[in-house]
Amino acid sequence: MERKLSAILAADVVGYSALMERDEAGTFERLRAGRKELFEPEIARHHGQIFKLMGDGM
């Protein structure tokens, strides 16, 4: 069995519920854009993958 190095990132958005209550579509879009701009390039640079996204978790 081949072993692989793994890293797990858990992040939480402070005030997520209040932000979603005020502007659900805008909040979702800003979170998505931030993930695409900040996280995804670094994950790709290290040949990684996003396994699961849940709510305000990254």
Secondary structure, 3 states (H helix, E strand, C coil): CCCCCCCCCCCCCCCHHHHHHHCHHHHHHHHHHHHHHHHHHHHHHCCCCCCCCCCCCC
